[in-house]
Amino acid sequence: MHGFTRLKNLEEEKFYLTLHPSPTIVVVTKCPGNRFNAMPASWNVPLSEEPPAVGVAIDRETYTFECLEHHPEASLNVPGPELVDLVYSMGTVSGRDVDKIREFKVKLVDSETVSVPRWADAIASLEGKVWKYMDVGEVRFYAFRILAVHVREGLYTRWGWDFSKTNILLHGAGRAFYLVGRRVFARKPK
Ligand SMILES: Cc1cc2nc3c(=O)[nH]c(=O)nc-3n(C[C@H](O)[C@H](O)[C@H](O)COP(=O)(O)O)c2cc1C
């Protein structure tokens, strides 16, 4: 058995990788000038079931932050593995400099409950309105109230995604992503 090393510089040694990989979503927002923007975010978490809510940590330097402050709605889109290159690219440029929707030919379709469209190629889209937020360090942690969820037919089961047919992008670090591998069942407690 190995001993433990205390990380000396939490920022430099990216302490948060102890909690990765983390499922990647693509946050689509409505921006000033009636444009839309898209950015990947792997710091996201389900927050409550009643009402349905999801939390996403958005760096206050991103254009997405500016867009959410302009229009407090978003679609949270779950990309499948075939979109890995595109998703990574969306996370390397800012909507301030590039119209990512046009540049990357992101196909958007109208949402049902919010005026921000969802990503047609995603395997799921959660439509949400900003419900509350909290500033934490460099990010604004948004709690979205989820108003509608669309999942791609044939892929979603009582256990969640059917990983024999699709996958999700778990973000490791930098360009590294992981796919979900094996399912293991815990023994029923006596
Ligand atoms: C896989 C991946 C996950 C990311 N997760 C987050 C995140 O959770 N929160 C965040 O603020 N930035 C995250 N980023 C960085 C933003 O996507 C990046 O800064 C992006 O260029 C911001 O775009 P925008 O300025 O158009 O909003 C992530 C990047 C990648 C590639």
The ligand as an SDF file (V2000), in Angstrom:
LIG
                    3D

 31 33  0  0  0  0  0  0  0  0999 V2000
  -14.5900   19.7280  -21.8180 C   0  0  0  0  0  0  0  0  0  0  0  0
  -14.5940   21.1160  -21.2760 C   0  0  0  0  0  0  0  0  0  0  0  0
  -15.2700   21.4090  -20.1090 C   0  0  0  0  0  0  0  0  0  0  0  0
  -15.3020   22.7070  -19.6010 C   0  0  0  0  0  0  0  0  0  0  0  0
  -16.0120   22.9660  -18.4580 N   0  0  0  0  0  0  0  0  0  0  0  0
  -16.1630   24.2430  -18.0410 C   0  0  0  0  0  0  0  0  0  0  0  0
  -17.0000   24.5480  -16.9190 C   0  0  0  0  0  0  0  0  0  0  0  0
  -17.6350   23.6800  -16.3190 O   0  0  0  0  0  0  0  0  0  0  0  0
  -17.1200   25.8510  -16.5500 N   0  0  0  0  0  0  0  0  0  0  0  0
  -16.4590   26.8590  -17.2140 C   0  0  0  0  0  0  0  0  0  0  0  0
  -16.6210   28.0400  -16.8310 O   0  0  0  0  0  0  0  0  0  0  0  0
  -15.6590   26.5930  -18.2770 N   0  0  0  0  0  0  0  0  0  0  0  0
  -15.5180   25.3220  -18.7130 C   0  0  0  0  0  0  0  0  0  0  0  0
  -14.7430   25.0520  -19.8000 N   0  0  0  0  0  0  0  0  0  0  0  0
  -14.0780   26.1560  -20.5030 C   0  0  0  0  0  0  0  0  0  0  0  0
  -15.0480   26.9210  -21.4250 C   0  0  0  0  0  0  0  0  0  0  0  0
  -15.7750   26.0240  -22.2320 O   0  0  0  0  0  0  0  0  0  0  0  0
  -14.2180   27.8830  -22.2940 C   0  0  0  0  0  0  0  0  0  0  0  0
  -13.6700   28.8820  -21.4770 O   0  0  0  0  0  0  0  0  0  0  0  0
  -15.0250   28.4860  -23.4270 C   0  0  0  0  0  0  0  0  0  0  0  0
  -14.1380   28.9780  -24.4040 O   0  0  0  0  0  0  0  0  0  0  0  0
  -15.9540   29.5960  -23.0110 C   0  0  0  0  0  0  0  0  0  0  0  0
  -16.6790   29.9960  -24.1240 O   0  0  0  0  0  0  0  0  0  0  0  0
  -17.4880   31.3640  -24.1950 P   0  0  0  0  0  0  0  0  0  0  0  0
  -16.5210   32.4870  -23.8850 O   0  0  0  0  0  0  0  0  0  0  0  0
  -17.9860   31.4160  -25.6030 O   0  0  0  0  0  0  0  0  0  0  0  0
  -18.5870   31.2950  -23.1900 O   0  0  0  0  0  0  0  0  0  0  0  0
  -14.6380   23.7450  -20.3010 C   0  0  0  0  0  0  0  0  0  0  0  0
  -13.9240   23.4520  -21.4790 C   0  0  0  0  0  0  0  0  0  0  0  0
  -13.9020   22.1520  -21.9530 C   0  0  0  0  0  0  0  0  0  0  0  0
  -13.1620   21.8540  -23.2150 C   0  0  0  0  0  0  0  0  0  0  0  0
  1  2  1  0
  2  3  1  0
  2 30  2  0
  3  4  2  0
  4  5  1  0
  4 28  1  0
  5  6  2  0
  6  7  1  0
  6 13  1  0
  7  8  2  0
  7  9  1  0
  9 10  1  0
 10 11  2  0
 10 12  1  0
 12 13  2  0
 13 14  1  0
 14 15  1  0
 14 28  1  0
 15 16  1  0
 16 17  1  0
 16 18  1  0
 18 19  1  0
 18 20  1  0
 20 21  1  0
 20 22  1  0
 22 23  1  0
 23 24  1  0
 24 25  2  0
 24 26  1  0
 24 27  1  0
 28 29  2  0
 29 30  1  0
 30 31  1  0
M  END
$$$$
